[in-house]
Amino acid sequence: MYFDSLLLTKSTPESVAIKVGGECTCDKCAHGCNYGSGALRKGEEKKIAKFLGIKGEKALKKYFEDIERFNTKKLRPKLLRKGSNPHGRCIFFDANKGLCTINKVKPLQCKTSSGHAQGEQLHSWFILNHFVNTDDPESIRQYATYLTENKTIPGGALLELVPDKIKLRKTLNHEILR
């Protein structure tokens, strides 16, 4: 398949990332739903609440929780955890049927990161476009730490995100705080 060999970049359009992620109903995709959930883009919580027929704050409190990555806050579907385990099944995953109950309106991260052969690239694409904030020095510092153990895609190298070498150095050395 064409998408299996496609090299994603930070600037890959969202529509292409969604096509690459594709619709998947295999066990491999459902496996991830047992251990986490995808972050929401702004406004996705309203689409999900409307799909569920629930209004406002009630949906937020019942179905979503805050997360933070790279100094950026987002919502995600709540995780149903056992004990003190940090991982858990997505609240919208029906374990008996092995299906997402909100598949039609599931978060973009779920659409693009569900067990596909391009999963690592899609994960990097999402992080770069929805979590890493090049205007926030702390976000860049946290991302730099992440890169010490993880790969990225073209457009995701530190010098690509902050092309000014002096500004990047000062950011990483905590000389620029905000």
N, C-alpha and C positions, 0 to 999 in steps of 0.2 A: 504494500500500500504506500502511496505517495507520502502520507504524513509520518510514516515510521522512520523516514530518513530525513525529514525536514529539520533544519537547525533553527530553533526559535531564538529570537533576540529580545532585548528589552522593548524594542519598538514594534514587535509583532503586533498587529491589530488584534483587539479582543475577539472579533468575529473569527479570526483564524485560530486563536487559542481555543475557542469553544469547539470549533470543528476538529482540531487536533485531539482535544480531550474526548470528543465523541460521546455518544450515548452508550452506556455500558450497563449490562445487567448480569455480568458474570460474578462468580464468587470472589474473584480477585478484587473487584471494585467494592463489593459489599463488605469485604474484610476490613477495609479502612473505616467504615461506618461504625464498626464495633469498638474502635479505639480512639475516635475523635470526630470532629465536625469541622466544616469549612468556615472561614471568616466571611462575614457579609460586607458587601459594598454598601455605601450609604444608600438608604432607601429600600434595600432588599427586605428588611424586616417588615416594612409596610406591605409589600407584595405578599409575603408569606402570611402575615396576619389576615389580610383580605382573603387569601386563598382558604385559610382555616375558618373564616367567618368570625374573627375576634377583633375587637377594636382596642386601639391605643395601649396604654400602660399595662393593661391586663396581659396582653400578648408578650410584651417586653419582659415582665417579671416571671411569667410562667414558662416561656420557651427559650429565652436568650440569656446569655451571660457575657460579661466583659472579658476581653483578652487584651494583652499588650505585647507587641513584638516590635523591636527596633524603635522603641519610644513612640509608637503609634497605637492608639486605642481603637478597637473595633468590637463589634458584637459577633457572637457565633451561637448556633443552636446549643442549648445546654447539653452537658454530658451526664448520662446516668451512670454514676460511679458506684463502685462497691468499696466500702471502707475508705481508706485514705489514698486509694489509687488515684494518681493524677489523670489517668486515662479512663475513658468510659464510652459507652455506646451513645451515639447521637440520639437525642430525644425523638427525632423524626424517622429513625430507622426501625422498621418492623422486623424484628429478629425472626419471628415465626415464618413470615413470607419471604424474608431476605430482600426486602425492597424499601426504598425511600418513599415515605408517605407524602412528601412534598416535591416529588421529582419534577413536576412541571414548573416549579418556582424555586428550586433549590439554589443555594448560594453559588456565585460564580466560581469560587474556589473549589466547590464540589464538582461543578461542571467540567472544570479543567484539570482536576487532579485525581481522578478516580481510577487508579490502577492501570493506566495506559502505558504503553511502551515508552512514551515521551514524558512520563511522570516527573522525573527529576527536572527536566527543562521547564515543564509547565509549572511546577512548584516554584522554581526560580523566577519565572515570568511573573507569577502572581505576587511574590514577595517584592520584587523590584517595582511593580506598578501599583501596589496597594498598601505596602507597609513601609518601605524605605523612603524617607523624606530627605531629599538632598538639601533642603533649606534648614534642616535641624541637625546641628553638629552631633548631638547625642545619638540620633538615629544612625548617622554615618559611623560613629564609633562602635555602636553595637553591631552594625552590619560588618564592619571590619573584623570584629571578633568572630562573627559567624563564618566569615570567609577563611579563617584559619583552619577550619575543619570541613568546609563544604565547597562544592564547585558552584560556579555561576555560569551564566550564558553571556554571549556577546552583548555588550552594553551595560553589564553588571560589574565590571571591574571598578575599583575605587577611582582610578584616574579617569574613567569614562563618566562616572557620576559626578566627580568634582575635578574637572580638568585643570584647575589652577593648583599647581604642585605646592606652592607656598601655603595657600589656604587649606589644602588637604593635610599638609604636615602640621600646621597649627591646630587644626581640628583634632587630629589624632593625638597630639601632645597636650590636649586640653588647654591650649592657649586661647582658643575660641570656644566660649561656653554656650552662647546663644546666637 
